[in-house]
Amino acid sequence: MKNKDKQFLQKWKRKREIGSKKYIFMHGFLGFGVMLTLLFSAIEIITNGSIIMNYMISRIVLLPTLGIIIFSTRWDSREKKYNRLVTR
């Protein structure tokens, strides 16, 4: 087994212990969705001096939803890779 695969197994083993729901919530909803919403809102305040409410509502809905979708897919692909490497 390659060193890269061993590192993946060690890291993913720790991350999978928290479970898929918590992983997706922490990384997808909070880490991706909420953080990007805050970042884009801050950029909008800096550049425009105010927040346009329609854009804010769109960011609040779309970015966390996108984060959940992306990190759900990421969880599934990492689980497949983990299981494939463990069964070797």
Buried (B, 14 or more C-beta within 10 A) or exposed (E): EEEEBEEBBEEBEEBBEEEEEEBBBBBBBEEBBBBBBEEBBEEBEEEEEEBEEEEBEEBBEEBBEBBBBBBBEBBEEBEEBBEEBEEE
